[in-house]
Amino acid sequence: MSTLVSEPFQALSLKSVFSASGIKGKRVTALSPQGNALTDFIQTAIAEKPDIDSPFGVLDLGVVMGLLEKWTTKLPTVRPFYAVKCNPNLSLIGALAALGTSFDCASKAEIEAILSLGVSPDRIIYANPCKSESHIEYAATVGVNVTTYDSKDEVEKIRKCHPTCELLLRIRPPQESGARTSLGLKYGALPEEVPELLSVAHAAGLKVTGVSFHIGSGGGDAQAYKGAISAAKSVFDMASLLGMPRMRVLDIGGGFTSGPEFDVAAMQINAAIQGSFENKEELVVIGEPGRYFAETAFTLATKVIGKRLPSRACHSPAPRNLRTLFAGIPKPTLPPCLDQPAIHLTLF
């Protein structure tokens, strides 16, 4: 059996969330779904401590729970492993842990943070294809037994430092997705490298249990999942031809956003898995959502400590997403101008 597990989801269990590590003892306030409840809450918090200078964030647990429910509805066969690197806030990862989510860690520090919450190490994948030997040794001592690789050097390090670790071969998706952050130039084996990387790991006595990929973070073309999942299935088949044990883990990576794009991606992923893998009952599919959970769950409140307005400034509308949440800051009055170039007001 694979050493990766995922807890049963408890998306409606408020009690488990409120008592979770990282949240227990923190101020939790119920907000009305009507009106501007969140903004009103922030204004009240500022009014209670008028001397506050440091920015602070507000985590909406309702958003987190709703996103997890959406994930389990749209991608029922894909187990979410939250990408801790996206936002390691202890309240967020504590809530996700209580709700049954597992975790994608890319460093020793991230593994330590997750384990400090009482999460079992078999709910962690060490999803970094390039690790230091000391960090691999640490993973071995704490029982994190699944990791990724995409080079012969990494095979040798794992053979030396953690020979019982299960491996996922990270491949480069065959199609550029147009994502905001492309990872193809940094990680992932090319098709011509796959046979040797499988053979080297097998010869080293290591168990390669699956394949991982990442189409890029944020705004990628969901069509890229079809080619990536098909390429992963080709690696499954190649491993069988090489006489290796049957693979059973498919890691479809992260980069998901929580808007309408997620619905499109989910449709593409479900169809691609259906089309490429005939024995889905034996397949363990995991994903590594990061921004999907972190992008809309937090609101940042920050104090405006100054403003710079050149004397020849021309009125120019502020960006629509700029909101002044700190009470008592008057809206600046800008002089009209006809022929002068537009200059944006700068807030500090």
Secondary structure, DSSP 8 states (H G I E B T S, - for coil): --S-------TT-HHHHHTSTTTTTS------SSTTHHHHHHHHHHHH-TT--S-EEEE-HHHHHHHHHHHHHH-TTEEEEEEGGG---HHHHHHHHHTT-EEEE-SHHHHHHHHHTT--GGGEEE--SS--HHHHHHHHHHT--EEEE-SHHHHHHHHHH-TT-EEEEEB--SS----SB--TTTS-B-GGGHHHHHHHHHHTT-EEEEEE----BSS--TTHHHHHHHHHHHHHHHHHHTT-----EEE------SSHHHHHHHHHHHHHHHHH-S-GGG-EEEE--SHHHHTTTEEEE-----EE--TT-------TT----STT---------SSS-----EE-
